[in-house]
Amino acid sequence: MSKRSLGLSVIIILSLFVLNSSLGYAQERTFAIKEKISLHNLSREAKDIRVWVPYPVSDAWQEVKGFKYLSSVEGKIIKDEKYGNKILYIEFPSDTYPELELALEFTILRKQYDYYSNPSWDKTNLSGFLKANRLVFVDKQTRKLAGDITKGLKTAVEKAKAIYSFILKEFVYTKDDPRVCKIGNSKLALLFKKGQCSEYHSTFISLIRSIKIPAKFEVGFPLPQDKKEGMIGGYHCWAKFYVDGSGWLPVDISEADKHPEKKDYFFGRIDENRVHFSTGRDIVLPYAQDKEALPLNYFVYPYIEVDGRHYPDAAIEVSFADK
């Protein structure tokens, strides 16, 4: 290689580094998570108290260190059968009334996921990721819409980018409409054309599956890029679709909508400002009994049953601190 070519290569590499840095893409982040779960007003008659807590994912992009479960009652790690999500499962004795508390602490090393340089090739359950879920529809309506959006396009990436762009153009980001927000119902989202991350990505998955491309839902918690510690106020989700011969390509459409300057970045990459807890919809929890509450739409917050019935009276606090 000539000195001139070498010099040009160095300039290009440095330019890309500066560009990524200027956009805030640090590419990895280490932080501690603390989660506190409190059950209130338990009946003195309660005999069977069970808690299922999502256990953080461990993979090439997220490393879990120093997991601690703080309680006098021993728990065990189980998995859901369909997706293989890890779950901390605890059965409490009946004498825990009227209050019950447990806490989790762990450290996460989170890396940027970049399809263009290091994609996941995991083909587990690809056929399952082509099928509809209860609220993520694949039907005549979604097939027609997806066909219209992708008409004339050939590759999976081109078609997915067209659907991505359609949602960015047509949807309005909001958390304030209880008719649609936080439900993750793709038909409602297409009707109202608004919502938050769950609506954006349920719609994307519906449409991409409708043209026979596998897609999956992932959920966890977001971390503010501009803060080093604090409380986490809610969940965040994103989607991935499978490109045959190339692996899983992620999209974070709601973040792209909130940050238009990053719309190209969030097609093919997800940043390190998040923690991933579970994959999939319609989660079936081992040992759970309340058929009216199950399967879970998605699994990011603890699920609790008291005497075989879903128990909603729980307070959950999640905080983070960079390390």
LUMBAKE-410732 format. One record per atom (N, C-alpha, C, O): x, y, z negated; residue in three letters. Coordinates in pm, whole numbers, plus 50000, padded with zeros to 5 digits. Last residue first. Layout:
<sites>
XYZAla
...
</sites>
This chain:
<sites>
478995029646441Lys
480185025246368Lys
481455028246448Lys
482555025146403Lys
475825045946394Asp
476975042346477Asp
478165038546390Asp
478325043646279Asp
472955032746257Ala
474095041546230Ala
475265036846316Ala
475635025146311Ala
469365030846226Phe
470635027446290Phe
471715037146244Phe
471425048246199Phe
466315015446101Ser
467275026346112Ser
468565021346177Ser
468825009346182Ser
462945008746057Val
464165004846129Val
465065017046139Val
464625027746182Val
460294996245867Glu
461225007345888Glu
462505002045953Glu
463064992045908Glu
456974987645837Ile
458244983745896Ile
459084996145921Ile
458645005545987Ile
454424974945636Ala
455184986945674Ala
456564982445723Ala
457224974345658Ala
451364957645690Ala
452814957245665Ala
453444970345711Ala
453034976145812Ala
448714944645736Asp
449034954945636Asp
450514954045596Asp
450844950145484Asp
447884924145903Pro
448404936445964Pro
448934946745865Pro
449534956645906Pro
448134890845935Tyr
448104900745827Tyr
448714913745877Tyr
449934914545893Tyr
446294864246076His
447204875346099His
447014886045990His
445894889745958His
445844835345873Arg
445274846645945Arg
446314857645959Arg
447104860245869Arg
446904815345712Gly
446534812045848Gly
445914823145929Gly
445484820846042Gly
447584828345472Asp
446574817645474Asp
446004815445614Asp
444804813945633Asp
448844853345655Val
448514849845517Val
447344840145522Val
446254843445569Val
451424860845883Glu
450164854045855Glu
450044851245706Glu
451004847345640Glu
453064884746084Ile
452834879145950Ile
451474872345945Ile
450494877545998Ile
455774894846284Tyr
454404889846282Tyr
454214882346150Tyr
455074874646108Tyr
457874923346345Pro
457544911046272Pro
456064907746280Pro
455204916646281Pro
458124935246687Tyr
457904937546545Tyr
457594924346475Tyr
457094915046539Tyr
458364923646931Val
459454932446889Val
459344935946741Val
460344939246676Val
456964906747171Phe
457454903847037Phe
458654912647005Phe
459794909847044Phe
453734909547332Tyr
455204909647335Tyr
455684909447191Tyr
454894911847100Tyr
451324895847271Asn
451494903147397Asn
452974904747429Asn
453424901747539Asn
451304863647130Leu
451634877747116Leu
451844883947254Leu
452464877947341Leu
448464841347195Pro
449884844647186Pro
450114859747174Pro
449224867647204Pro
447024852046875Leu
448094846346957Leu
447584842347095Leu
446384840147111Leu
444914859346724Ala
446004869046735Ala
447084864546833Ala
447964872446869Ala
443244837646726Glu
442704850346773Glu
443804860646795Glu
443654869646877Glu
444644817146609Lys
444464816646753Lys
443884829546810Lys
444024832246929Lys
446854815346368Asp
445724823946402Asp
445564824846554Asp
446264832546620Asp
449194800246322Gln
447894793646322Gln
446744802146374Gln
445734796746419Gln
452644791746389Ala
451584801746371Ala
450224795246394Ala
450094786046474Ala
454574772646452Tyr
453934771846320Tyr
452824782146299Tyr
452114781246198Tyr
456144792946699Pro
456024780046630Pro
455444781646491Pro
455784791146420Pro
454364815746893Leu
455244814246778Leu
455064800446715Leu
453944796746681Leu
454374825147220Val
453784815447128Val
454774812847015Val
455884808147039Val
453904854847394Ile
454834847047312Ile
454054837947216Ile
453194842547141Ile
453244870747626Asp
452434859347579Asp
453294849647498Asp
453384837747531Asp
456374877647791Arg
455054881447741Arg
454314868847701Arg
454704857647737Arg
460014882947768Gly
458764876447806Gly
457524882347742Gly
457594890747652Gly
462504884047516Thr
462174883747658Thr
460794877347675Thr
460464867647607Thr
463794904547246Ser
463104892947303Ser
462804895147450Ser
462834906347501Ser
465724924647171Phe
465234914547076Phe
464584902547141Phe
464794891247096Phe
468374946647227His
467434937247290His
467054926447190His
467914919947131His
468864980447175Val
469124966947123Val
468004958047174Val
466834961647166Val
470505008647332Arg
469345000147303Arg
469814987347235Arg
470994983847238Arg
472395022147508Asn
471665028647399Asn
470365021347367Asn
469275026947373Asn
473755013947728Glu
474075007147603Glu
473285012647484Glu
473485008247371Glu
471585012448020Asp
472675017647937Asp
472785010047805Asp
471995001047776Asp
471234993048308Ile
470624997948184Ile
471765001548090Ile
472764994348081Ile
471054993548665Arg
471824994548541Arg
470894997848425Arg
469875004548443Arg
469314991948872Gly
470514983848880Gly
471374984248756Gly
472314976448741Gly
468185021548838Phe
467875010648929Phe
469165002748949Phe
469995006249032Phe
469295041048683Phe
468415031448617Phe
467795021448714Phe
466945013448673Phe
470755057048869Tyr
471455049048769Tyr
470555037848715Tyr
471005026448704Tyr
468765070549005Asp
469585060749077Asp
470305051548981Asp
470465039549008Asp
467755086848800Lys
466875077048865Lys
467645066848947Lys
467215055348956Lys
468895106548649Lys
469425093048634Lys
468605082448709Lys
468745070548683Lys
467515129748682Glu
468895129848729Glu
469545115948720Glu
470615113848777Glu
465105124848548Pro
465165123348695Pro
466585123048751Pro
466835117048855Pro
464225112248280His
465525117948317His
465735116348467His
466465107448510His
461725101348270Lys
462045111748172Lys
463335119048206Lys
463535130548166Lys
461985082748477Asp
460975093148487Asp
461265104648391Asp
461075116348425Asp
463985066348377Ala
464255073848500Ala
463245085048519Ala
463585095748570Ala
462585055548163Glu
463735064148137Glu
464095072348260Glu
464475084048249Glu
460705040948311Ser
460245051648224Ser
461395061048186Ser
461195073148178Ser
462305022248444Ile
461585032348522Ile
461115043848433Ile
461135055448476Ile
464855005148459Asp
464265012148344Asp
463535024348400Asp
464085035348402Asp
465744973548587Val
465194986948611Val
464674992348479Val
464124984948397Val
468334950048684Pro
467444956548588Pro
466904969848639Pro
467514976448723Pro
468664920048855Leu
468834934548870Leu
467844941548777Leu
466634939348788Leu
470274889348838Trp
469214897648783Trp
469564912448793Trp
470614916848747Trp
471734875849147Gly
471474876549004Gly
470374886348968Gly
469634891049054Gly
472404868649410Ser
473094880049348Ser
472824881549198Ser
473624887949129Ser
470934848149514Gly
472334848949552Gly
473104860249486Gly
474324861349505Gly
468004866249492Asp
468584853349527Asp
470014855149578Asp
470264862649672Asp
467454886049229Val
467864886949369Val
468584873949403Val
469654871149349Val
464914890548997Tyr
465984881749043Tyr
466194883049193Tyr
465264881549272Tyr
464504918948783Phe
464014910048888Phe
465194902448946Phe
466324907148944Phe
463624932148464Lys
464654927248556Lys
463984918648662Lys
463004911748633Lys
462634960548262Ala
462364948748343Ala
463594944848421Ala
464494952948443Ala
462064972347924Trp
462554974148060Trp
462284961148136Trp
461744951748078Trp
461064990447627Cys
461154978647712Cys
461654982447850Cys
461674994147888Cys
461204999747284His
461445003147424His
461564990147503His
462094980147454His
459425011246986Tyr
460095001347069Tyr
460425007147206Tyr
459975018147240Tyr
460135037646744Gly
459285028946825Gly
460115019546910Gly
461345019846906Gly
461905052346586Gly
460475054646574Gly
459585045146652Gly
458385044746627Gly
464515047746375Ile
464045044146509Ile
462515043846504Ile
461925036146429Ile
466415072046193Met
465325062346201Met
464975059846348Met
465105068646433Met
470045075246217Gly
468685079846197Gly
467685068546203Gly
468045056846216Gly
473055085446390Glu
472335077846290Glu
470925083246278Glu
470635094346322Glu
473975099846601Lys
474825089046553Lys
474175080646444Lys
474675069946409Lys
472435111846900Lys
472485110746755Lys
473325098746715Lys
473375088646786Lys
472105111547173Asp
472705123547115Asp
472745123346962Asp
473065133446900Asp
470775088547246Gln
472145090247294Gln
472865101547219Gln
474085101147204Gln
468855069447023Pro
469085082447085Pro
470555083947125Pro
471455081047047Pro
468045036547109Leu
468875044947024Leu
469075058447093Leu
469445058747210Leu
465135015247117Pro
466035024947179Pro
466855032247073Pro
466405033946959Pro
464654979847075Phe
464564993347022Phe
465525002547096Phe
466614998347134Phe
463014957847301Gly
463844959847183Gly
463604973747129Gly
462484978847135Gly
462394935347574Val
461974945647479Val
462904945947359Val
463494935947320Val
461734926147913Glu
462614925847796Glu
462284937547706Glu
461934948347753Glu
460234906348158Phe
460044917448065Phe
461004915647948Phe
461074904847890Phe
461074896748496Lys
460854894148353Lys
460864907148273Lys
461424917348314Lys
460404881448813Ala
460674893348732Ala
460334890348587Ala
459434882448558Ala
460844867649140Pro
460764865848995Pro
461134878648920Pro
462054885848959Pro
458824875849409Ile
460154878149353Ile
460054876549201Ile
459244883449139Ile
456384876149551Lys
457104863649527Lys
458574865649491Lys
459454858149535Lys
454934898449546Ile
455634895749672Ile
456664884549652Ile
457654883549723Ile
454054898349288Ser
453044896949393Ser
453654895149531Ser
452974890649623Ser
456234904849137Arg
455824890749141Arg
454824888249254Arg
454764877249309Arg
456094932449180Ile
457244925149233Ile
456954910049237Ile
457374903149330Ile
453704939349051Leu
453854941749194Leu
455004933549254Leu
454894928449365Leu
454124931548780Ser
452964926948857Ser
453204927849007Ser
452954918449081Ser
456444946448722Ile
456504931848724Ile
455324926048801Ile
455494916648878Ile
455424972848736Phe
456534968648823Phe
456564953348835Phe
456684948048945Phe
453524971448529Thr
453114974048667Thr
454194969548765Thr
453884963148866Thr
455184967648311Ser
454164957548342Ser
453694959048486Ser
453484949148556Ser
456624991448323His
457314978948357His
456354967248376His
456664957948450His
454735011548263Tyr
455595012548381Tyr
456124998748421Tyr
456084994948538Tyr
453695002348018Glu
452835003648135Glu
453665004048264Glu
453314997448362Glu
455905003147848Ser
455194990447866Ser
454274990847988Ser
454094980648055Ser
456715030347854Cys
457565019947911Cys
456815007047939Cys
457035000648042Cys
453515045847910Gln
454905046547867Gln
455635034147918Gln
455205028148017Gln
451185062448129Gly
451525053748019Gly
452955055847976Gly
453555066348003Gly
449315062048441Lys
450075068348334Lys
450355058148224Lys
449845047048225Lys
447225054348611Lys
448525059048662Lys
449275067448559Lys
449795078248588Lys
444805042748568Phe
445015055948510Phe
446315062548560Phe
446465074748552Phe
445105018948723Leu
443875026848726Leu
444115041148680Leu
443685050648745Leu
447595009048656Leu
447345012948796Leu
446075021248809Leu
445985029748898Leu
447095003748385Ala
448155013248423Ala
447955018048566Ala
448125029948595Ala
445124984248400Leu
444814997148341Leu
445835007748382Leu
445475019148411Leu
446714964148520Lys
445514969248589Lys
445104982848534Lys
444764991848610Lys
448744959248332Ser
449104964848462Ser
447884970048539Ser
448024979548616Ser
449074966948008Asn
448104961148098Asn
448304967148237Asn
448054979048256Asn
450444976447785Gly
451154968547884Gly
450234961047977Gly
450544949948021Gly
449784991847563Ile
449074979247586Ile
449834970347683Ile
449874958147666Ile
450815017047533Lys
451335006547445Lys
450654992947463Lys
450914983647388Lys
447995033747677Cys
449365033947625Cys
449635022747525Cys
448775019347443Cys
445255032847745Val
446225025947828Val
447585024247760Val
448255014147782Val
443645045747567Arg
442995036747662Arg
444005028147736Arg
443665017347785Arg
445125064147424Pro
444965050747366Pro
444255040947459Pro
444265028947433Pro
447435085247535Asp
446125080347578Asp
445935066047529Asp
446505056747585Asp
450025094247474Asp
448885100147404Asp
447515095047446Asp
446515100147396Asp
452425091947590Lys
452155082747480Lys
450805085347416Lys
450465079247315Lys
453365093447937Thr
452655098647821Thr
452515087747716Thr
452475075947749Thr
454345100248262Tyr
454775094648134Tyr
454015101348020Tyr
454035113648008Tyr
452505092148543Val
452845102948451Val
453195096748316Val
452415088848262Val
453135077548868Phe
452805076848726Phe
453235089348651Phe
454195096248689Phe
453995081249134Glu
452565081049105Glu
452225081948956Glu
451145086748921Glu
456825080949144Lys
456065091649211Lys
454645092549158Lys
454125103649140Lys
457555058149003Leu
458095071148965Leu
457275082549023Leu
457055092748956Leu
456205038849157Ile
455805041149018Ile
456325054748970Ile
455605062048902Ile
457635041249402Phe
456185043249397Phe
455735046549254Phe
454965055949233Phe
460215033849327Ser
459965047649370Ser
458475050949367Ser
458095062149333Ser
459735006549271Tyr
460325015449170Tyr
459995030049202Tyr
459565037649115Tyr
458984998249526Ile
458034997549416Ile
458465006549301Ile
457635013549242Ile
461405002749663Ala
460185009549708Ala
459125009449597Ala
458435019549577Ala
463084985649527Lys
463365000049520Lys
462135007949565Lys
461855018649511Lys
462004961149603Ala
461954965249462Ala
462194980249448Ala
461554986749365Ala
462654961449876Lys
461254961049834Lys
461114965649688Lys
460204973249656Lys
465454961649866Glu
464724972349934Glu
463274972949887Glu
462734983749862Glu
465904937249732Val
466334949949672Val
465614961649735Val
465184970849665Val
464914918349911Ala
464304919549779Ala
464664932949715Ala
463824939249651Ala
464674930850253Thr
465374924750140Thr
464624926950010Thr
463814936149998Thr
462774943850433Lys
463194929850447Lys
463774923950319Lys
463384912850280Lys
459894963850507Leu
461174961850438Leu
461504946950435Leu
460604938550434Leu
457354965350614Gly
458484967750703Gly
459844965850639Gly
460864966050709Gly
455844974250310Lys
455654970950451Lys
456874974850535Lys
457364986150527Lys
455684978950042Thr
456934973050093Thr
456864969650242Thr
457744962750295Thr
453144988749991Ile
454314996649948Ile
455584991950018Ile
456455000050050Ile
451494968050089Asp
451454981450151Asp
452704989550117Asp
453264996350204Asp
452154947349911Gly
452394945950054Gly
452414959250127Gly
453244961550214Gly
451254958149671Ala
452684955349687Ala
453044953849834Ala
454094958549878Ala
448484958849731Leu
449234971149701Leu
450724969149722Leu
451384977449783Leu
447944931349771Lys
447694941149878Lys
448504953849855Lys
449144958949948Lys
448664920549523Arg
449334915949645Arg
449154925949759Arg
450084928649835Arg
446894933049349Thr
448324936049337Thr
449094931549461Thr
450064937949501Thr
444434922449446Gln
444674936849440Gln
446164940049437Gln
446644948649511Gln
444714894649413Lys
444484900249546Lys
444814915149551Lys
445404919949648Lys
447284891749159Asp
446014888349221Asp
445894895249357Asp
446854900949408Asp
448734891348870Val
449144888249007Val
447884883349077Val
447464871949056Val
449124912048580Phe
448304905048678Phe
449044902548810Phe
449854910548854Phe
449574910548267Val
450454913648381Val
449924905548499Val
450234893748514Val
448074900748067Leu
447904914948099Leu
448834919748210Leu
448864931548243Leu
448714873248073Arg
447344877548044Arg
447094892148087Arg
446014895348137Arg
450854869848363Asn
450574868948220Asn
449164874148196Asn
448504878848288Asn
451594851048665Ala
450944861948592Ala
450954859148442Ala
451044847648399Ala
454834838948770Lys
453434837248734Lys
452904849348657Lys
453654856748593Lys
457494840448806Leu
456684843848923Leu
455184844148888Leu
454374848948967Leu
458734830548588Phe
458754845048604Phe
458114849648734Phe
458194861448769Phe
458634803348629Gly
457734809348531Gly
457654824348544Gly
456614830348515Gly
460724799748805Ser
459354797648853Ser
458344803748758Ser
457304808848801Ser
462924804548633Leu
462644813548746Leu
461214811948795Leu
460554821948825Leu
463904791748400Asn
462494795548408Asn
462184805248524Asn
461264813348512Asn
467244801148443Thr
466274794648355Thr
464874800448376Thr
464684812548370Thr
469334811848581Lys
468154807948658Lys
467094800848574Lys
466144795148629Lys
471604837348529Asp
470804827248460Asp
469514824248538Asp
468684833148559Asp
473404855748606Trp
472994846048708Trp
472074835348650Trp
471804825348716Trp
473784890348546Ser
473454877148493Ser
472954868348606Ser
472184872748692Ser
476434909848706Pro
475044906048680Pro
474934892548609Pro
475864884448611Pro
478574931548730Asn
478594919748643Asn
477164915448610Asn
476724917148496Asn
478324951848923Ser
479654947048887Ser
479644934048807Ser
480584926248816Ser
475694957548970Tyr
476614958849083Tyr
478014953649051Tyr
478814951349142Tyr
474334956148730Tyr
474104945848831Tyr
475184945848939Tyr
475534935348992Tyr
475384962448423Asp
475554967848558Asp
475444956548660Asp
476354948348674Asp
474664971748106Tyr
474434960948202Tyr
474464967148341Tyr
473674976048372Tyr
476824983647850Gln
476024986547968Gln
475864973948053Gln
476814966348071Gln
476804966347537Lys
477464970847659Lys
476454974347766Lys
475364968647772Lys
476924967047187Arg
476074967247306Arg
476844973247424Arg
477464983847412Arg
477244951346903Leu
478114956947005Leu
477364955747136Leu
477184944847189Leu
475554955246601Ile
475434952346743Ile
476564958946820Ile
476814970946804Ile
475124941546277Thr
475844950746365Thr
475724945846509Thr
475794933846535Thr
472464940346034Phe
473384934346130Phe
474034945246214Phe
473554956546220Phe
470044932045794Glu
471144940845831Glu
472034933445930Glu
472334921645912Glu
466734931745665Leu
467734926245755Leu
468804936645780Leu
468524948645786Leu
464554924545391Ala
465374933645469Ala
466374925945553Ala
466814915045515Ala
461324923545236Leu
462524917045285Leu
463264926745375Leu
462664936045429Leu
458794922944985Glu
459734930445068Glu
460864921345114Glu
461304912445040Glu
455534924244863Leu
456594915644915Leu
457494924045005Leu
457004931345091Leu
453114926144600Glu
454014932644695Glu
455084922644739Glu
455484913744663Glu
451674913244408Pro
450904919444516Pro
451784926244621Pro
451274931544720Pro
452654879644529Tyr
451734890944525Tyr
452104900244410Tyr
452814895744320Tyr
454224857244515Thr
454894869444558Thr
453954881644554Thr
454414892944573Thr
453374831444462Asp
453484840644349Asp
454184853744386Asp
454684860644297Asp
453434814544684Ser
452194821944657Ser
452314832044544Ser
451434840544530Ser
456534818044870Pro
455654811644772Pro
454464820544738Pro
454494832544761Pro
456944821845225Phe
457044827145089Phe
456104819644995Phe
455024815445035Phe
458864812345491Glu
457654809045418Glu
457844813345273Glu
458774808945207Glu
460224826845782Ile
460264825745637Ile
458884821945583Ile
457874827445625Ile
462334827946062Tyr
461054823146009Tyr
461184820945859Tyr
462104814245812Tyr
463614846046319Leu
463824843146177Leu
462454839946116Leu
461544848246119Leu
464054834346646Ile
463114839946549Ile
463574836246408Ile
463894824646381Ile
465074837146986Lys
465364833446847Lys
464464841246752Lys
464144853046774Lys
463444826147279Asn
463754837247189Asn
464024832047048Asn
463294823646997Asn
462774807647473Gly
463974805347394Gly
464374816947306Gly
465524817647263Gly
460454808047618Tyr
461524817247657Tyr
462834814947582Tyr
463884819947624Tyr
458854786447521Lys
458774790947660Lys
459994798847703Lys
460524796647812Lys
459264781347246Glu
459534770947344Glu
459654776347486Glu
460464771447564Glu
461124801747023Asp
459884798947093Asp
460204790047213Asp
461264791147273Asp
463144788746756Lys
463004794646889Lys
461604792346942Lys
460964782246910Lys
464484797346427Ile
463764788546519Ile
463724795446657Ile
464204806646672Ile
466304798946135Ile
466224803746273Ile
465544793146358Ile
465964781546362Ile
464874804045808Lys
465584795945906Lys
465374801746045Lys
464384808646070Lys
465254816245466Gly
464624815445597Gly
465404806345689Gly
466474801445653Gly
464664816145113Glu
465474812145228Glu
464644811845356Glu
463484807745355Glu
464064843444908Val
463494831644972Val
464274828445098Val
464514837245181Val
465104867044829Ser
465334855744738Ser
464814842544797Ser
465084831844743Ser
466784884845090Ser
465564880645022Ser
465914868944931Ser
466894861844953Ser
468164896345360Leu
468194899545218Leu
466844896245154Leu
465894904045164Leu
470244884645597Tyr
468834884345561Tyr
468764885445410Tyr
469244876645339Tyr
472644896445817Lys
472294893745678Lys
470784894645660Lys
470144904245703Lys
475074892246062Phe
473634892146034Phe
473394888145889Phe
473864877745843Phe
477644898846176Gly
477334900846035Gly
475864901146001Gly
475424909345920Gly
476784907846511Lys
477794904946408Lys
477204907046270Lys
476374915946248Lys
476014901346842Val
475464903246708Val
476514899046606Val
477054888046613Val
476444916547153Glu
477034907747052Glu
476474911446916Glu
476454923146878Glu
475414919247475Gln
475034922647338Gln
475584912247241Gln
475224900547248Gln
476204909647713Trp
476014924147704Trp
475634928647564Trp
475534940547537Trp
476254882347705Ala
477474889147750Ala
477394904247733Ala
478424910947738Ala
474294877647404Asp
474684874047540Asp
475924882047578Asp
476584887847492Asp
471844874647168Ser
473304874147185Ser
473594869447327Ser
473194858547367Ser
469114893547042Val
469694885247146Val
471214885947141Val
471794896447114Val
467884893746702Pro
468504900346818Pro
469194890546913Pro
469784880646870Pro
464794879246624Tyr
466234878746598Tyr
466934884546721Tyr
466614880646834Tyr
461674889246495Pro
462544887746612Pro
464024888446573Pro
464434897346498Pro
460214870546236Val
460934882946268Val
461784880746392Val
462554871146396Val
457414859446076Trp
458244856946193Trp
458894870146233Trp
458184879846260Trp
456254846745769Val
456744858445842Val
457654853645956Val
458524845245938Val
453564836245561Arg
454594833045659Arg
454964845445741Arg
454104853445777Arg
452064823745280Ile
452534836345341Ile
453714833145431Ile
454734827945386Ile
449584809445122Asp
450494805945232Asp
450874818845306Asp
450094824145385Asp
447934819444923Lys
448724807544894Lys
449814804744998Lys
450824798544968Lys
446224845644763Ala
447034841444878Ala
447934829644839Ala
448594829844736Ala
444914855944550Glu
444464842744595Glu
445314837244710Glu
445154825744749Glu
445764880944520Arg
446244871244421Arg
445854856944458Arg
446394847344404Arg
446584896044834Ser
445604890644741Ser
446264880844644Ser
447184873444679Ser
448704923744881Leu
448474909544897Leu
447494904444792Leu
447574908244675Leu
449374950844913Asn
448004946844880Asn
447714932144908Asn
446634928544954Asn
451954949745166His
451244956045056His
449874949545035His
449294943645126His
455174941745266Leu
453774937645269Leu
453084943245145Leu
453574941645033Leu
457804955345450Ser
457084955545322Ser
455654951545344Ser
454974957145430Ser
460974953645581Ile
459594949245603Ile
458914948145467Ile
459384940945379Ile
463614970445735Lys
462934967645608Lys
461464964645636Lys
460794972245706Lys
466664968545894Glu
465214967045912Glu
464604962845778Glu
465024953045717Glu
469434984146032Lys
468784979745908Lys
467274979645931Lys
466704989345981Lys
472234981046238Ile
470784981746230Ile
470344976746093Ile
470814966446044Ile
475144997846352Ala
474494989346251Ala
472994991746254Ala
472535003046271Ala
476894997246665Phe
476025003646566Phe
475464993246470Phe
475334981446504Phe
478765005746946Thr
478684997146829Thr
477885004246721Thr
478165015746688Thr
478625005947298Arg
478315012947173Arg
478195002747061Arg
477594992147079Arg
479645013247635Glu
479445004247522Glu
479265012347395Glu
479695023847385Glu
479215033247831Gln
479305019247872Gln
479315009247758Gln
479024997547782Gln
478745059847840Ala
479925055647766Ala
480225040947789Ala
481355036447770Ala
477445080848032Tyr
477495066248037Tyr
478785061347971Tyr
479795059048038Tyr
477035108048069Gly
476785102347938Gly
476825087247936Gly
476275081147843Gly
477795120548294Leu
476395116748286Leu
476045110148154Leu
474885106948129Leu
480505123148250Ser
479695135348254Ser
478215132248245Ser
477455140448195Ser
481315096548273Ser
481435103248145Ser
480545115548140Ser
479895118148039Ser
480875091648545Asn
480165083848444Asn
480175090748310Asn
479165090848239Asn
482685110848650Leu
481265111448681Leu
480455103848576Leu
479475109048523Leu
485145101648554Val
484675114748512Val
483175116048535Val
482465121648451Val
485235077148692Phe
485275077448546Phe
484715090548493Phe
483915090748399Phe
485255085748956Leu
484145077648909Leu
484065077548757Leu
482975077948700Leu
487725099048953Ser
486505106548982Ser
485285099048933Ser
484365104948875Ser
489505078248908Leu
489385088848808Leu
488105096848828Leu
487465100848730Leu
489125064349151Ile
488845057849023Ile
488635068248913Ile
487695067148834Ile
489985083749337Ile
488615078549342Ile
488225072349208Ile
487125074849158Ile
492675087149261Ile
491755098649256Ile
490305093849253Ile
489495099149177Ile
493685061749314Val
493705066849177Val
492715078349160Val
492005079249060Val
493395061149592Ser
492675051549509Ser
492585056349364Ser
491535055149300Ser
495175081349669Leu
493755082949697Leu
492915073649611Leu
491855077549561Leu
497595069549591Gly
497155082149530Gly
495675084449548Gly
494995089049457Gly
497675047849764Leu
497645045849620Leu
497125058149549Leu
496315057249457Leu
497835061050009Ser
496665052749980Ser
496515050249830Ser
495415050549776Ser
500355073849976Arg
499155081850002Arg
497885074049968Arg
496955079449907Arg
502065052649945Lys
501895061749832Lys
500625070149849Lys
499915073049752Lys
500595022250084Ser
501385034450091Ser
501135043249970Ser
500135041549900Ser
500854988150000Met
500005000050000Met
500895012550000Met
501855013249923Met
</sites>
